[in-house]
């Protein structure tokens, strides 16, 4: 398009659309990543909200520490441990096993250490 045609169309009040073919590869990729996928990074949609904590969430949300609950709180505020939620480990019998464990099965005997700092015997 020549400059005269652009000026004429602008004067007529018609919108001009620039085709993607006329843009360079860098500009095309920036426009695609920004407008189509949504800009990620410093000004992303989830950036302003911060981390999700129980204080900023619904009442029923419980974040925890990444472990299973082993029971529940009763009406009186006591913790009730449920047997079905406890982990169960089946340890095979290792007598006669060729490989040795890292920890010995025998208890080492030590002399008791009765030293208390500040006291002389």
GIRAUR-V616017 format. One record per pair of residues at least 24 apart in sequence whose C-alpha atoms are under 10 Angstrom apart, sorted by the first residue. I is the first residue (numbers start at 0). GAP is how many residues later the second one is. If there is no record, write none. Layout:
BEGIN
I:GAP, I:GAP
END
This chain:
BEGIN
none
END
